[in-house]
């Protein structure tokens, strides 16, 4: 098959890892794969080297921007149509909101036989203004009429689309975002090495968050509860792994605080080093207010780290209370504090959750399962396409 993936940005993130993994696996299976993406900028890292190693043909689309910019978006739409007209793909698979809207419109206009969209995270959420929220819902409804299948990495994501009248249930397919399980495993020897590098005592309880530094990711909530956590566990540390626009504001909150040395920022780290930083943690946490399916939590489970998270988006489909970690209500800082303190103080419970959590992640979030399911959906969609469509 000729397959074109379209994504807004190739920053360091879960949607991008999912997309590049798909490109690499599909290229390895003998398909002709093209990846179209917008400009990469800012402190959130770049996955361009990973995309280059995937073997897919890469096309940077200058006019593809994350923000709603009608003049840019219109130019992007016409240029995407030209690209698709030249490639004449069997499948166009879009990812993320902006690429999903503009890419589906272009693919539908070019009569591509199979137009597929994956929802990696909801583009609309309660923290937005009503105008932006309603605008995104309206655009998603419009774009849903211009594709054959809508894939959700979590069931909750698809349920939210259904509740907002976006697309129809006949379009929906659940395809969990797969992780290369062979790349993540418990590394006891890395725990001591990374802790020494960071200056963390080997016996200190460490809660860590692996992800973009962003107001919606919950780093502020962790700083809010840290003084009370230190009252319960005086030697505790908070390890924040990742980069982002929010870092200066987070660092400003530490100024003058007696516990400022208990918070460590690593900045961006290469994906190859992620298992080592997870090994340095005792508990991985994600008190995020808006999520799709956070792959970082899957990675933590594969590395033998139990998790604590807010029940937002698809977090609850990975952080299963009592099986893989502790799930608490969104924004409930007291519950977050109690869950983290209890796990950090209980090595036996952490070990139990680590064992059951690792098995759960291996069975449910395997990359090979995801690739096989995508190929099945592509072929079913092509088989059902009207004769001559896109040709």
Secondary structure, 3 states (H helix, E strand, C coil): CEEEEEECCCCCCHHHHHHHHHHHHHHHCCCEEEEEECCCCCCCCCCHHHHHHCCCEEEECCCCCCCCCHHHHHHHHHHHHHHHHHHCCCEEEEECHHHHHHHHHHHHHCCCCEEEEEECCCCCCCCCCHHHHHHHHHHHHHHHCCCCEEEECCHHHHHHHHHCCCCCHHHEEECCCCECHHHCCCCHHHHHHHHHHHCCCCCCCEEEEECCCCHHHCHHHHHHHHHHHHHHCCCCEEEEEECCCCHHHHHHHHCCCCCHHHEEEEECCCHHHHHHHHHHCCEEEECCCCCCCCHHHHHHHHCCCCEEEECCCCHHHCCCECCCEEEECCCCHHHHHHHHHHHHCCHHHHHHHHHHHHHHHHHHCEHHHHHHHHHHHHHHHHHHCCCCCCC
